[in-house]
Amino acid sequence: MAINLQKGQRVDLTKGNPGLSKIMVGLGWDPVQSRGGGGLFGALFGGGSGPNIDCDASVVMVDENDKIRNNSDVIYFGNLKSADGSIQHTGDNLTGDGDGDDEQILVDLSRVPEQIKKLVFIVNIYDCVKRKQHFGMIQNAFIRIVNSANNQEMIHYNLSDDYNGKTSLVVGEIYRHGADWKFVAVGTGTTAPGLADIVRSYT
């Protein structure tokens, strides 16, 4: 049974799950205007007038100083796989499994380089400034972690804050704690206009 987290809560990933290595991190959201559920990766959400809303999920791999080592440590739609192979962004989700994930990221914790201490999961709105869009137009945002070995959902965090005016979300972090890995529900909204601006804060 999945653990439902509130903002700021932390939970062990590997301590109580010996041998856990491969996980799937699912991220989802719905547009306020739409009656339907979430779409596929890169789906253009909309309803009514104005441009559609295109949300993108990313992972930033950082060291003990919360800094990225190089650009290849940013995993997003333009760089779907980390150089070490520990993280794989699945891109278009065409499985039609109906689980509500809009984007999925596969992580092999055993392959994450020792220098990497934290994986930061981010969702931002593509071209938000030009389109005058923000996360007040999005609802039902969540992050969940699934054990890839048995497809069991381990953690679920619904982002329920008021993100009106925010254009990017730091959703959660998976981080090292000694020999183990933990997850923290972050849920912090920022006004960074694009992924490059978010990444800049880790350089």
matplotlib code that plots the C-alpha trace (Angstrom):
import matplotlib.pyplot as plt

x = [0.0, 1.4, 2.3, 0.5, 2.8, 2.1, 4.4, 7.8, 7.4, 10.3, 10.2, 12.8, 12.9, 15.5, 15.9, 12.7, 13.0, 16.2, 17.4, 15.3, 17.1, 14.8, 11.9, 9.6, 8.8, 5.4, 4.3, 0.9, -1.4, -4.7, -5.6, -8.3, -10.3, -10.4, -13.0, -10.7, -7.8, -4.1, -2.7, 0.4, 3.9, 4.1, 0.3, -1.0, -3.7, -6.4, -10.0, -11.6, -9.6, -5.8, -2.8, -2.7, -0.7, 2.4, 4.0, 7.4, 9.0, 12.7, 15.4, 18.4, 21.3, 23.3, 26.3, 26.8, 26.8, 23.5, 25.4, 25.2, 28.5, 27.6, 24.7, 24.3, 23.1, 19.9, 17.4, 14.4, 12.7, 15.9, 18.2, 16.2, 19.0, 21.8, 25.3, 25.7, 22.4, 20.9, 18.0, 15.8, 13.0, 10.5, 9.3, 6.0, 3.9, 2.0, 1.1, -2.5, -2.4, -4.6, -2.7, -2.8, 0.9, 1.6, 5.4, 7.4, 11.1, 12.9, 15.7, 18.2, 19.4, 22.3, 23.8, 23.6, 27.3, 28.5, 29.2, 25.4, 23.7, 20.3, 17.8, 15.6, 12.2, 10.8, 7.8, 7.7, 5.3, 6.8, 6.9, 4.9, 5.8, 4.8, 1.6, 0.9, 0.4, 1.0, 0.3, -2.9, -4.2, -3.2, -4.8, -4.4, -0.6, 1.2, 4.4, 4.4, 7.1, 6.6, 8.8, 9.6, 10.2, 6.6, 4.8, 3.7, 3.2, 5.3, 4.8, 2.2, 2.3, -0.5, 0.5, -2.4, -0.9, -2.1, 0.4, -1.3, 1.4, 4.0, 5.6, 7.6, 7.4, 10.1, 8.0, 10.2, 13.7, 15.3, 18.5, 21.2, 21.1, 24.2, 23.9, 20.2, 17.9, 15.1, 12.3, 11.1, 7.9, 9.0, 6.1, 7.8, 6.6, 8.9, 8.5, 11.5, 10.3, 12.0, 14.0, 17.3, 16.5, 15.8, 19.0, 21.0, 20.2, 22.1, 25.3]
y = [0.0, 3.4, 6.0, 9.3, 12.2, 15.8, 18.7, 18.5, 14.9, 12.5, 8.7, 5.9, 4.3, 1.6, 1.1, -0.9, -2.4, -4.4, -4.9, -2.0, -0.5, 0.1, 2.5, 4.4, 8.0, 9.1, 12.7, 13.9, 16.9, 18.0, 21.4, 23.2, 23.9, 20.3, 17.7, 14.9, 13.3, 13.7, 13.1, 11.5, 13.0, 16.4, 16.4, 19.8, 20.6, 23.1, 24.0, 27.3, 30.0, 30.7, 28.4, 24.9, 24.2, 22.0, 20.7, 19.0, 16.9, 16.9, 15.6, 17.5, 15.3, 17.3, 16.7, 17.3, 21.0, 21.0, 21.7, 20.0, 18.7, 19.2, 19.6, 15.9, 15.7, 17.4, 14.8, 16.2, 15.9, 17.1, 14.7, 11.5, 9.5, 10.3, 9.6, 6.9, 5.2, 5.5, 7.7, 7.3, 9.7, 7.5, 10.3, 9.7, 7.4, 5.3, 2.4, 3.6, 2.0, 4.8, 5.2, 8.9, 9.5, 12.2, 11.6, 8.7, 8.6, 5.4, 5.4, 2.7, 3.8, 1.2, 2.9, 6.5, 7.7, 8.1, 11.8, 12.4, 13.0, 14.1, 13.8, 16.8, 16.3, 19.4, 20.2, 23.4, 25.0, 25.2, 28.8, 30.0, 33.7, 34.1, 32.1, 33.9, 30.6, 29.4, 26.5, 28.2, 26.8, 23.2, 20.9, 17.4, 17.6, 14.6, 12.6, 8.9, 6.3, 2.7, -0.4, -1.5, -5.1, -5.7, -2.6, -1.7, 2.0, 2.9, 6.7, 9.2, 12.9, 15.2, 18.9, 20.7, 24.2, 27.3, 27.7, 30.7, 32.7, 30.0, 28.7, 25.8, 23.3, 21.5, 18.5, 16.2, 15.0, 11.5, 11.8, 9.8, 9.2, 7.2, 4.0, 4.4, 6.6, 8.7, 10.8, 14.3, 15.9, 19.4, 21.0, 24.4, 26.7, 29.3, 31.9, 30.6, 31.1, 28.0, 24.9, 26.7, 29.2, 26.5, 24.7, 27.9, 27.9, 24.6, 25.8]
z = [0.0, -1.0, 1.6, 0.9, 1.8, 2.8, 1.8, 3.6, 4.7, 4.2, 3.8, 3.4, 0.0, 0.4, 4.2, 4.5, 1.0, 0.8, -2.8, -4.2, -7.1, -10.1, -9.6, -11.8, -11.0, -12.4, -12.7, -13.6, -13.8, -15.4, -16.9, -14.9, -18.1, -19.2, -18.2, -19.2, -17.4, -18.0, -21.4, -22.9, -22.6, -24.1, -24.6, -25.3, -22.8, -23.4, -23.5, -24.4, -26.0, -25.9, -26.3, -24.9, -21.8, -22.3, -19.1, -19.1, -16.3, -15.8, -13.3, -12.2, -10.8, -8.2, -6.0, -2.2, -2.8, -4.8, -8.0, -11.4, -12.8, -16.4, -18.8, -19.3, -15.6, -16.6, -17.9, -19.9, -23.3, -25.1, -23.2, -22.4, -20.7, -18.2, -19.4, -16.8, -17.8, -14.3, -15.4, -18.4, -19.4, -21.3, -23.6, -25.2, -23.0, -25.5, -23.2, -22.6, -19.2, -17.8, -14.5, -14.8, -15.3, -17.9, -17.9, -16.5, -15.5, -14.8, -12.2, -11.3, -7.9, -8.0, -11.1, -9.8, -9.5, -6.0, -6.5, -7.2, -3.8, -4.9, -7.8, -8.1, -10.0, -11.7, -13.8, -15.8, -18.4, -21.8, -23.3, -20.3, -20.6, -24.2, -23.6, -20.3, -18.5, -14.9, -12.5, -11.3, -14.6, -13.6, -11.0, -9.6, -9.9, -8.3, -8.1, -7.3, -7.0, -8.1, -7.5, -11.0, -9.8, -8.8, -10.2, -6.6, -5.8, -2.8, -2.5, -3.7, -3.1, -4.3, -4.7, -3.2, -2.6, -4.4, -7.3, -8.9, -10.8, -10.5, -13.7, -12.4, -9.6, -7.7, -7.0, -4.9, -4.3, -4.0, -1.9, -0.3, 3.4, 4.3, 2.4, 1.8, -0.4, 0.9, -0.7, 0.4, -0.8, -1.8, -3.7, -4.1, -6.8, -8.5, -11.2, -13.2, -16.8, -18.2, -17.4, -18.2, -15.5, -13.0, -13.9, -13.5, -9.8, -9.5, -11.2]

ax = plt.figure().add_subplot(projection="3d")
ax.plot(x, y, z, "-o")
ax.set_aspect("equal")
plt.show()
